[in-house]
Amino acid sequence: MNKTILEFDVVICGSGPSGATAAFLLSKHGLKVALIDKKQFPRDKLCGGLLTEKSYKLIKSMFGNDFFESNLIEFSSNKFEIFYGKLKILSAFSKKLFIYVDRKKFDFAILKMALDSGVNFFSKTKIIDIDIKNMSVFTNNNIFKGRYIIASDGVNSVIRGCLIKKGILDDKEYKDNLTLAMEIYNYEFATDRASIYFGFTKFGYGWVFPNKKRTLVGIGALISKNKGLIKKQFKNFLNSIGLDAPKIFNAHLIPTGWISNRFGFDNILLVGDAAGFVDPITGEGIYYAVKTGQMSAEAILMSEKNKLFAEVNYNSLIQNIVSNLKRRKMYRNLIFGTRFRLVIKFFLLIILFLFKDKLLKFIHE
Ligand SMILES: Cc1cc2nc3c(=O)[nH]c(=O)nc-3n(C[C@H](O)[C@H](O)[C@H](O)COP(=O)(O)OP(=O)(O)OC[C@H]3O[C@@H](n4cnc5c(N)ncnc54)[C@H](O)[C@@H]3O)c2cc1C
């Protein structure tokens, strides 16, 4: 069967926070935008749903002060605690609030902003391949041609895979920096604070996060450092806090610390998880998804004027994010690295008490 070729200024592949943000901004500036996703929305997304101060501020600045008013905040609290195994080592208040959202509603709300700005949305449309010479994206339905393409198709990005296969992107560090995250929803006990648990896994942590009607309990850890053990570690963690392990585990990957050599090719740009833009220590990705979605849109708008490849403009815009993530990856290796673990464990308590405000600043800003 012959597929129809649809032509746009920008083809955006993946409608999570990164892709929908880029779509919203580009359409608002008058470009003809196609936004594609394999799922029908609203769709579920495995996530802790925690927004730090920087995410909250960024999202409000992007979508307006009213954005969160339509029932999007499920819970907010400034309380948090840190455990090592079963031992509570810190219980404190953050000056800034932690905001908790439900990703199904939150992602749909951003998509609605994009739709209202005139984006053409194609759901149940799965990206299969890309022809970089002809700037065409092949899907199970149509072929989408764009002057620009944004890859926002998440951690298992098909487009990133194609660029790696062609030798354009380097994937040397990708596998070593993949976190496997598992999460369950508990409807029987409620909490009013974020609890973080170290000691159950290497290069990662467990969490218990509040939400409106449920409590989210999860674990995330580098696969390369915990070969085949993460499911067992999650069971141990759940048992230690008095919960039974589920029969079926919901799991998803997070690219924590894959800093590529490039973040695109000519007029093709990678954003959010597809580009590996996630905090290597905390696994926070929503901020980076929205921020790089915004920057990809800015880069394209700049290219419309200066006629440079969008990749060139994008590179100059994302420099701070790239150096920040590189720095955080170095800290991650220092904190969790085996050579320093004993020393770090020894000083962890003292550091947490002395520098808890600095730690919170590091998380929120
Ligand atoms: C268990 C877990 C907990 C997390 N907790 C937090 C948290 O509390 N706070 C936080 O800030 N971050 C958290 N993250 C990270 C955060 O979820 C991601 O970084 C963020 O969703 C990235 O946004 P994105 O738009 O780049 O990608 P995604 O949100 O993954 O969106 C990608 C979209 O692309 C679509 N897609 C994928 N492949 C194709 C294809 N072939 N064809 C068409 N469409 C496709 C998908 O359906 C999806 O809609 C967590 C992640 C996990 C796994």
Ligand as a Chemical Component Dictionary entry (heavy atoms), coordinates in Angstrom:
data_LIG
# 
_chem_comp.id                   LIG 
_chem_comp.type                 NON-POLYMER 
_chem_comp.pdbx_formal_charge   0 
_chem_comp.three_letter_code    LIG 
# 
loop_
_chem_comp_atom.comp_id 
_chem_comp_atom.atom_id 
_chem_comp_atom.alt_atom_id 
_chem_comp_atom.type_symbol 
_chem_comp_atom.charge 
_chem_comp_atom.model_Cartn_x 
_chem_comp_atom.model_Cartn_y 
_chem_comp_atom.model_Cartn_z 
_chem_comp_atom.pdbx_ordinal 
LIG C1  C1  C 0 10.042 5.356  37.031 1  
LIG C2  C2  C 0 10.445 6.750  36.611 2  
LIG C3  C3  C 0 10.283 7.791  37.514 3  
LIG C4  C4  C 0 10.628 9.106  37.127 4  
LIG N1  N1  N 0 10.384 10.107 38.009 5  
LIG C5  C5  C 0 10.628 11.387 37.656 6  
LIG C6  C6  C 0 10.278 12.458 38.532 7  
LIG O1  O1  O 0 9.725  12.245 39.614 8  
LIG N2  N2  N 0 10.571 13.732 38.139 9  
LIG C7  C7  C 0 11.169 13.998 36.938 10 
LIG O2  O2  O 0 11.437 15.172 36.640 11 
LIG N3  N3  N 0 11.502 13.002 36.067 12 
LIG C8  C8  C 0 11.219 11.697 36.384 13 
LIG N4  N4  N 0 11.493 10.688 35.486 14 
LIG C9  C9  C 0 12.085 11.019 34.188 15 
LIG C10 C10 C 0 11.017 11.575 33.217 16 
LIG O3  O3  O 0 9.891  10.726 33.197 17 
LIG C11 C11 C 0 11.578 11.709 31.785 18 
LIG O4  O4  O 0 12.860 12.263 31.822 19 
LIG C12 C12 C 0 10.651 12.566 30.906 20 
LIG O5  O5  O 0 9.410  11.923 30.735 21 
LIG C13 C13 C 0 11.290 12.812 29.536 22 
LIG O6  O6  O 0 10.373 13.459 28.688 23 
LIG P1  P1  P 0 10.464 13.256 27.089 24 
LIG O7  O7  O 0 9.419  14.096 26.501 25 
LIG O8  O8  O 0 11.862 13.437 26.649 26 
LIG O9  O9  O 0 10.150 11.698 26.859 27 
LIG P2  P2  P 0 8.840  10.845 27.219 28 
LIG O10 O10 O 0 8.083  11.479 28.319 29 
LIG O11 O11 O 0 9.332  9.456  27.425 30 
LIG O12 O12 O 0 7.962  10.925 25.906 31 
LIG C14 C14 C 0 8.333  10.252 24.725 32 
LIG C15 C15 C 0 7.095  10.073 23.871 33 
LIG O13 O13 O 0 7.503  9.488  22.637 34 
LIG C16 C16 C 0 6.584  8.484  22.281 35 
LIG N5  N5  N 0 7.305  7.496  21.449 36 
LIG C17 C17 C 0 8.317  6.697  21.826 37 
LIG N6  N6  N 0 8.722  5.937  20.792 38 
LIG C18 C18 C 0 7.930  6.263  19.748 39 
LIG C19 C19 C 0 7.836  5.804  18.399 40 
LIG N7  N7  N 0 8.647  4.876  17.904 41 
LIG N8  N8  N 0 6.884  6.356  17.597 42 
LIG C20 C20 C 0 6.044  7.338  18.075 43 
LIG N9  N9  N 0 6.087  7.782  19.343 44 
LIG C21 C21 C 0 7.015  7.258  20.162 45 
LIG C22 C22 C 0 6.085  7.904  23.598 46 
LIG O14 O14 O 0 4.805  7.299  23.475 47 
LIG C23 C23 C 0 6.071  9.143  24.489 48 
LIG O15 O15 O 0 4.787  9.761  24.513 49 
LIG C24 C24 C 0 11.168 9.354  35.841 50 
LIG C25 C25 C 0 11.335 8.308  34.939 51 
LIG C26 C26 C 0 10.960 7.015  35.304 52 
LIG C27 C27 C 0 11.118 5.897  34.305 53 
# 
loop_
_chem_comp_bond.comp_id 
_chem_comp_bond.atom_id_1 
_chem_comp_bond.atom_id_2 
_chem_comp_bond.value_order 
_chem_comp_bond.pdbx_ordinal 
LIG C1  C2  SING 1  
LIG C2  C3  SING 2  
LIG C2  C26 DOUB 3  
LIG C3  C4  DOUB 4  
LIG C4  N1  SING 5  
LIG C4  C24 SING 6  
LIG N1  C5  DOUB 7  
LIG C5  C6  SING 8  
LIG C5  C8  SING 9  
LIG C6  O1  DOUB 10 
LIG C6  N2  SING 11 
LIG N2  C7  SING 12 
LIG C7  O2  DOUB 13 
LIG C7  N3  SING 14 
LIG N3  C8  DOUB 15 
LIG C8  N4  SING 16 
LIG N4  C9  SING 17 
LIG N4  C24 SING 18 
LIG C9  C10 SING 19 
LIG C10 O3  SING 20 
LIG C10 C11 SING 21 
LIG C11 O4  SING 22 
LIG C11 C12 SING 23 
LIG C12 O5  SING 24 
LIG C12 C13 SING 25 
LIG C13 O6  SING 26 
LIG O6  P1  SING 27 
LIG P1  O7  DOUB 28 
LIG P1  O8  SING 29 
LIG P1  O9  SING 30 
LIG O9  P2  SING 31 
LIG P2  O10 DOUB 32 
LIG P2  O11 SING 33 
LIG P2  O12 SING 34 
LIG O12 C14 SING 35 
LIG C14 C15 SING 36 
LIG C15 O13 SING 37 
LIG C15 C23 SING 38 
LIG O13 C16 SING 39 
LIG C16 N5  SING 40 
LIG C16 C22 SING 41 
LIG N5  C17 SING 42 
LIG N5  C21 SING 43 
LIG C17 N6  DOUB 44 
LIG N6  C18 SING 45 
LIG C18 C19 SING 46 
LIG C18 C21 DOUB 47 
LIG C19 N7  SING 48 
LIG C19 N8  DOUB 49 
LIG N8  C20 SING 50 
LIG C20 N9  DOUB 51 
LIG N9  C21 SING 52 
LIG C22 O14 SING 53 
LIG C22 C23 SING 54 
LIG C23 O15 SING 55 
LIG C24 C25 DOUB 56 
LIG C25 C26 SING 57 
LIG C26 C27 SING 58 
# 
